[in-house]
Amino acid sequence: MPELIAAIATPPGPGGVGILRLSGPGAGGAAAQVFRPAGKVPLDQAPDRQLLYGTVLDRAGRPIDTGLAFVSRAPHSYTGEDTAELQCHGSPMVLSLALEALYAAGARPARPGEFTQRAFLNGKLDLAQAEAVMDLIDADSPAAARQAAGQLTGALSRRVEGIYSALTDIMAHFCAVLDYPDEDLDPFQTETLRRDLAAQAEALRALAATGRRGQMLAQGITCALIGRPNAGKSSLLNALAGYERAIVTPIPGTTRDTLEVKVELDGLPFRLVDTAGLRDSDDPIEQLGVARSRQALDQAQLILLVRDGTRPPDGEDEALLAQALAQGDTILAVNKADLPGYACPALPAQGGGHGLSVVSLSAKAGLGLDGLEAELVRRAQALLPQAQAEAAGALLTNHRQTQAAERALAAVQRAAGALEAGVTPDALLTDVEEAMAALGELTGKTLREDITQRIFDRFCVGK
């Protein structure tokens, strides 16, 4: 039997409002020992989700605050269990004393994520929706919040369910034909099966292709700031972030490690990664920093190559540009436009085949930053061409989800290939079942129960 759990649901530190939550058997009774309503009806006897005003008590029954409370009884609650919530002022001491009183009333401390875990185990959320809870909490841009909210309300699950259901039909039909040979059931025609497998392969291909865009929305578009030492990378990072995130000095090689900051530009999330200057060095510490810079470059979706505009470009600058373009779309930020001798030449793009933009700016004086931000947004929109058009929440947003979709696609493609090679349709069941199992990982479905239920619904009801 599940245990009663309790936790503080609001962030640490002082605040205007603090919330404590309970879930499990006896939630209402435990909360009633810590909350005394101003009216005559005890908390555990109040109607579901009816807010009551009253006094919050410590474990000795002494008043420590006033606030609101309500109960939600199973199964009509977030976790599917009896739950209760206390709302008081966000004093860390008050919340600590109230939580201690809830423990004394029989609750134990909730583990991280345990409320959402119970919601999943009790069928209130599927696995994709449960993952969306953390994505929504961590969202740091409007686009990321819309994606997470859509996934939480089931947009991704419905998309997966459509493919899963079609594959279930294929499996159920074959299982029924094989398991009930005396029934008058039409066997699958090869052309029908070929068409159905092709349709689901295309749907899976489109779903798997959303993984890159979804991860960029959820986690931010990784933009690596690279360049030679003292080009102004850290100053530009600080200017884009709006605060002094990186140390800036006139001494080359100040940045020895990668620094990361998240910013939002026109509703889109970016992860800006400041790197050590790319150059050969005998300093072992600087060598480690350069190695990490090259790793950040390899992982970036967008490259911001910063160059000192007071120095004429040379072979090293051209080599850096070629390296950046070989990795991805690149913005060449020619910095220090406020200094004498500045020039902003358009360097030739060498190799790679990715797009190049040139922006003139001064990170220190703030000149040209609007133009750089506009170019970053334009590049981001090009990287996310369909993210705005697709239903909010219908994108894969992490590596686990993308891998599951890719495994399902590979299994369906194997089944289609075997059919073309002349393998009998019943021999394809293993591949179709593997595809369904991979999709089931996205939402936590139980494969055999779904197939059995579909056979019953299609072939047994009414007989």
C-alpha positions in Angstrom: 0.0 0.0 0.0 1.4 3.4 -0.9 2.8 5.5 2.0 1.6 9.0 2.8 4.2 11.5 1.5 4.6 15.3 2.1 6.8 18.0 0.7 7.2 21.7 0.3 6.1 22.5 -3.3 7.4 26.0 -3.6 11.1 27.0 -4.3 13.5 27.4 -1.3 13.8 30.8 0.2 11.4 33.5 1.5 8.4 34.3 -0.7 4.9 35.7 -0.6 3.3 32.2 -0.7 4.4 28.8 0.5 2.7 25.5 -0.4 2.9 22.1 1.3 1.4 19.0 -0.4 0.5 15.5 0.7 -0.5 12.4 -1.2 -1.4 9.0 -0.1 -3.8 7.3 2.3 -4.9 9.5 5.1 -3.8 12.7 3.4 -6.9 14.6 4.6 -6.6 13.4 8.1 -2.9 14.3 8.4 -3.6 17.7 7.0 -6.5 18.2 9.4 -4.0 17.8 12.3 -1.9 20.7 11.0 -4.7 23.0 9.8 -7.7 24.3 11.9 -10.4 25.9 9.7 -12.1 29.1 10.8 -15.5 27.4 10.2 -17.0 24.4 11.9 -16.3 21.8 9.2 -12.9 20.0 9.7 -10.6 19.9 6.7 -10.9 16.2 6.2 -14.7 16.4 6.0 -14.8 19.4 3.6 -16.0 18.8 -0.1 -13.3 18.1 -2.6 -11.2 21.1 -3.8 -13.1 23.5 -1.6 -10.7 26.1 -0.2 -11.0 26.7 3.6 -9.5 29.6 5.5 -7.9 28.8 8.8 -4.8 28.5 11.0 -1.7 26.5 10.3 -0.3 24.6 13.4 3.0 23.2 14.5 3.4 19.7 15.8 2.4 20.8 19.3 -0.8 22.4 18.0 0.4 26.0 18.3 -0.5 28.5 15.7 2.3 29.5 13.3 0.5 31.2 10.4 -2.9 31.6 8.7 -3.7 30.4 5.3 -5.8 28.2 3.0 -6.2 24.5 2.6 -8.1 21.9 0.5 -8.4 18.2 -0.1 -8.8 16.2 -3.3 -9.9 12.6 -2.9 -8.9 9.7 -5.2 -9.2 9.3 -8.1 -9.9 12.9 -8.9 -6.5 14.4 -8.0 -3.1 15.0 -9.6 -1.6 11.8 -8.3 -4.8 9.7 -8.4 -4.6 9.3 -4.6 -6.1 11.2 -1.7 -4.2 14.5 -1.6 -4.2 17.7 0.4 -2.5 21.1 0.1 -1.7 23.8 2.6 -1.1 27.4 1.4 0.5 29.9 3.8 3.1 32.6 3.8 6.4 31.7 2.2 8.5 31.9 5.4 11.1 29.1 5.4 10.6 28.7 9.2 6.8 28.4 8.9 7.1 25.9 6.1 9.7 23.9 8.0 7.6 23.8 11.2 4.4 22.8 9.2 6.3 20.1 7.4 7.6 18.8 10.6 4.0 18.6 11.9 2.9 16.7 8.8 5.7 14.2 9.5 4.5 13.8 13.0 1.0 13.2 11.7 2.2 10.1 9.7 3.7 11.4 6.5 7.2 10.7 5.3 9.4 13.0 3.1 8.6 12.8 -0.6 11.4 11.8 -2.9 12.3 14.2 -5.8 9.6 13.8 -8.4 7.6 11.3 -6.4 4.2 13.1 -6.8 4.6 13.0 -10.6 5.8 9.4 -10.4 2.7 8.4 -8.6 0.6 10.3 -11.1 2.2 8.2 -13.8 1.9 4.9 -11.9 -1.8 5.6 -11.3 -2.5 6.4 -14.9 -3.1 10.2 -14.5 -0.1 11.0 -16.8 1.7 8.9 -19.4 5.5 8.9 -19.5 5.8 11.6 -22.1 3.5 13.9 -20.0 5.5 13.1 -16.9 8.7 14.2 -18.7 6.9 17.4 -19.8 6.4 18.4 -16.2 10.1 18.9 -15.7 10.4 20.6 -19.1 7.8 23.0 -18.1 9.5 23.8 -14.8 12.8 24.3 -16.6 11.4 26.3 -19.5 13.2 29.6 -19.9 11.5 30.9 -23.0 7.9 31.3 -24.3 8.6 28.8 -27.0 9.9 26.2 -24.6 7.0 26.8 -22.2 4.4 26.3 -25.0 6.1 23.1 -26.2 6.2 21.7 -22.6 2.6 22.7 -21.9 1.4 21.1 -25.1 3.2 17.9 -24.3 1.8 17.9 -20.8 -1.8 18.1 -22.2 -1.1 15.1 -24.4 -0.1 16.5 -27.9 2.9 14.3 -28.3 1.1 11.3 -26.8 -1.8 11.7 -29.3 0.7 11.8 -32.2 2.4 8.6 -31.0 -0.9 7.0 -30.3 -2.1 7.4 -33.9 1.0 5.4 -35.1 0.8 2.9 -32.2 -2.9 2.3 -32.9 -2.3 1.6 -36.6 0.5 -0.9 -35.7 -1.8 -2.5 -33.1 -4.4 -3.1 -35.8 -1.8 -4.9 -37.9 -0.7 -7.1 -35.0 -4.3 -7.7 -33.8 -5.4 -8.9 -37.2 -2.6 -11.3 -37.6 -2.9 -12.6 -34.0 -6.6 -13.1 -34.5 -6.1 -15.0 -37.8 -3.4 -17.2 -36.3 -5.1 -17.8 -32.9 -8.7 -18.2 -34.2 -8.4 -20.3 -37.4 -12.0 -21.4 -37.3 -13.3 -17.9 -37.4 -14.3 -16.3 -40.7 -11.6 -13.7 -40.7 -10.1 -12.2 -43.9 -6.3 -12.6 -44.1 -4.3 -9.6 -44.8 -3.6 -8.9 -48.4 0.1 -8.2 -49.2 -0.7 -4.9 -50.9 -2.8 -3.7 -48.0 0.0 -4.6 -45.6 2.6 -2.8 -47.8 0.5 0.3 -47.9 -0.1 0.3 -44.1 3.6 -0.2 -43.3 4.7 2.5 -45.7 2.2 5.0 -44.1 3.5 4.3 -40.6 7.1 4.4 -41.7 6.5 7.9 -43.1 4.7 9.0 -39.9 7.6 7.7 -37.8 10.1 9.4 -40.1 8.3 12.7 -39.6 8.1 12.1 -35.8 11.8 11.2 -35.4 12.8 14.3 -37.4 11.2 16.5 -34.8 13.8 15.4 -32.2 16.5 17.9 -33.1 14.0 20.8 -33.2 12.3 19.7 -30.0 15.5 19.5 -28.1 16.6 22.9 -29.3 13.3 24.4 -28.1 13.4 22.6 -24.7 17.1 23.0 -24.0 18.0 26.1 -26.1 19.9 26.5 -29.3 23.6 26.0 -28.5 25.6 28.9 -29.8 29.4 28.6 -29.3 31.4 31.8 -29.1 34.8 31.0 -30.6 37.8 33.1 -31.8 41.3 34.0 -31.1 42.4 35.2 -27.6 41.4 38.7 -26.7 38.9 39.1 -29.6 36.2 40.0 -27.1 34.2 36.8 -26.7 33.7 37.2 -23.0 32.7 40.8 -23.4 30.1 39.8 -26.0 28.8 37.1 -23.8 28.3 39.6 -21.0 26.6 42.1 -23.4 24.1 39.5 -24.7 23.5 38.1 -21.2 22.9 41.6 -19.7 25.2 41.0 -16.7 28.9 40.3 -15.9 28.9 36.5 -16.3 32.5 36.2 -17.6 35.7 37.8 -16.3 37.1 40.3 -18.8 40.7 41.5 -18.8 43.1 42.8 -21.5 45.3 39.8 -20.9 45.0 37.1 -23.6 43.9 33.7 -22.4 41.8 34.8 -19.4 39.1 32.3 -20.2 40.4 28.9 -19.4 37.2 26.9 -19.4 33.8 27.0 -21.1 31.1 29.3 -19.6 27.5 28.9 -20.4 24.5 31.3 -20.0 20.9 31.0 -21.2 19.3 34.0 -22.9 15.9 34.5 -24.6 15.8 36.5 -27.8 12.4 37.2 -29.4 10.8 34.3 -27.5 13.5 31.8 -28.6 15.9 30.1 -26.1 19.7 30.2 -26.7 22.5 28.6 -24.7 25.6 30.8 -25.3 28.8 29.0 -24.6 31.9 31.2 -24.1 35.1 29.4 -24.9 38.9 29.7 -24.5 40.7 31.4 -27.3 41.6 28.9 -30.1 45.4 28.9 -30.4 48.4 26.7 -29.9 49.9 27.1 -26.4 52.5 25.5 -24.2 50.5 26.1 -21.1 48.9 22.8 -20.1 45.9 24.5 -18.4 45.2 26.6 -21.5 45.5 23.5 -23.7 42.7 21.9 -21.7 40.6 25.0 -22.2 41.3 24.9 -26.0 40.3 21.2 -26.0 37.0 22.1 -24.3 36.5 24.9 -26.8 36.8 22.5 -29.7 34.3 20.1 -28.0 31.8 23.0 -27.6 32.3 23.8 -31.3 31.5 20.2 -32.3 28.3 20.3 -30.2 27.0 23.7 -31.3 24.1 24.2 -33.7 25.2 27.8 -34.3 28.7 29.3 -34.3 29.4 32.9 -33.3 33.0 33.6 -34.5 34.3 36.7 -32.8 37.2 38.6 -34.5 39.1 41.7 -33.5 38.3 44.3 -36.2 41.3 46.4 -35.4 43.6 43.7 -36.7 43.8 42.7 -40.4 42.6 39.2 -41.0 45.4 36.6 -41.6 45.7 32.9 -42.4 44.7 31.9 -38.8 41.5 33.9 -39.1 40.6 32.3 -42.4 41.4 28.8 -40.9 39.0 29.5 -38.0 36.3 30.6 -40.3 36.7 27.5 -42.4 36.6 25.4 -39.3 33.4 27.1 -38.1 31.6 26.8 -41.5 32.5 23.1 -41.6 30.6 22.7 -38.3 27.5 24.8 -38.9 25.9 28.1 -39.7 28.2 30.9 -38.7 27.9 34.5 -37.7 31.1 36.4 -38.0 31.0 39.1 -35.3 33.7 41.7 -36.1 34.2 43.3 -32.7 35.7 46.6 -31.4 34.0 48.9 -33.8 34.5 51.7 -31.3 38.3 51.7 -31.7 40.6 53.5 -34.2 41.8 51.4 -37.1 38.6 49.3 -37.1 37.6 47.6 -40.4 34.9 45.1 -41.2 35.9 43.1 -44.3 33.7 40.4 -45.6 36.0 37.3 -45.4 35.4 34.7 -48.0 33.6 31.6 -46.9 35.8 28.6 -47.2 34.4 25.1 -47.3 31.6 23.6 -45.3 28.6 24.7 -47.2 26.9 26.3 -44.2 25.6 29.9 -44.2 27.7 32.9 -43.2 26.7 36.3 -41.9 28.9 39.2 -41.0 28.0 41.7 -38.3 29.9 44.8 -37.2 29.7 45.6 -33.5 31.4 46.7 -30.3 30.6 44.5 -27.3 32.1 47.0 -24.9 30.3 50.1 -26.2 27.0 48.2 -27.1 27.2 49.2 -30.8 25.5 46.8 -33.2 24.1 44.4 -30.6 20.6 44.9 -31.9 21.8 43.7 -35.4 23.5 40.7 -33.9 20.5 39.7 -31.9 18.3 40.0 -35.0 20.6 37.8 -36.9 20.7 35.2 -34.1 16.9 35.1 -34.1 16.8 34.8 -37.9 19.3 31.9 -37.8 17.3 30.3 -35.0 14.1 30.5 -37.0 15.9 28.9 -39.9 17.0 26.0 -37.6 13.4 25.6 -36.4 11.5 25.9 -39.7 8.5 23.8 -38.7 8.5 24.2 -34.9 6.0 27.0 -35.0 3.8 25.4 -37.6 3.5 22.0 -35.8 1.1 21.6 -32.9 2.6 22.8 -29.6 3.8 19.9 -27.7 3.9 17.4 -30.6 7.8 17.4 -30.8 10.2 15.0 -29.3 12.2 16.9 -26.7 14.9 14.6 -25.4 17.4 12.0 -26.6 15.4 9.1 -25.0 12.3 9.9 -27.0 14.2 10.4 -30.2 16.0 7.1 -29.8 12.7 5.3 -29.2 11.1 6.8 -32.4 14.2 5.9 -34.4 14.1 2.3 -33.2 10.4 2.1 -34.1 11.1 3.5 -37.6 14.0 1.0 -38.1 11.7 -1.9 -37.1 8.9 -0.9 -39.5 11.4 -0.4 -42.3 12.8 -3.9 -41.7 9.2 -5.3 -41.8 8.6 -3.5 -45.1 11.9 -4.7 -46.5 11.1 -8.3 -45.6 7.7 -8.0 -47.2 9.3 -6.8 -50.4 11.7 -9.7 -50.3 8.9 -12.2 -50.2 8.8 -13.1 -46.6 5.3 -14.3 -45.5 3.3 -11.6 -43.6 3.1 -13.5 -40.4 6.9 -13.5 -40.2 6.9 -9.7 -39.9 5.1 -9.8 -36.5 8.4 -9.7 -34.6 9.5 -6.4 -36.3 6.0 -4.8 -35.9 6.0 -5.9 -32.3 9.4 -4.4 -31.8 8.2 -1.1 -33.3 5.2 -1.1 -30.9 7.5 -1.8 -27.9 9.7 1.2 -28.8 6.7 3.4 -29.2 5.4 2.1 -25.9 8.5 3.4 -24.2 7.5 6.9 -25.2 4.2 6.7 -23.3 4.6 3.7 -21.0 2.1 1.5 -22.8 1.9 -2.3 -22.1 2.1 -4.0 -25.4 0.4 -7.3 -24.8 -2.6 -5.8 -23.0 -3.2 -3.4 -25.9 -3.1 -6.2 -28.5 -5.4 -8.4 -26.5 -7.9 -5.6 -26.0 -7.8 -4.7 -29.7 -8.5 -8.3 -30.7 -11.4 -8.4 -28.3 -12.8 -5.1 -29.5 -12.6 -5.9 -33.2 -13.3 -9.6 -33.4 -15.0 -10.8 -30.2 -17.5 -8.1 -29.1 -21.0 -9.3 -30.0 -20.0 -12.9 -30.6 
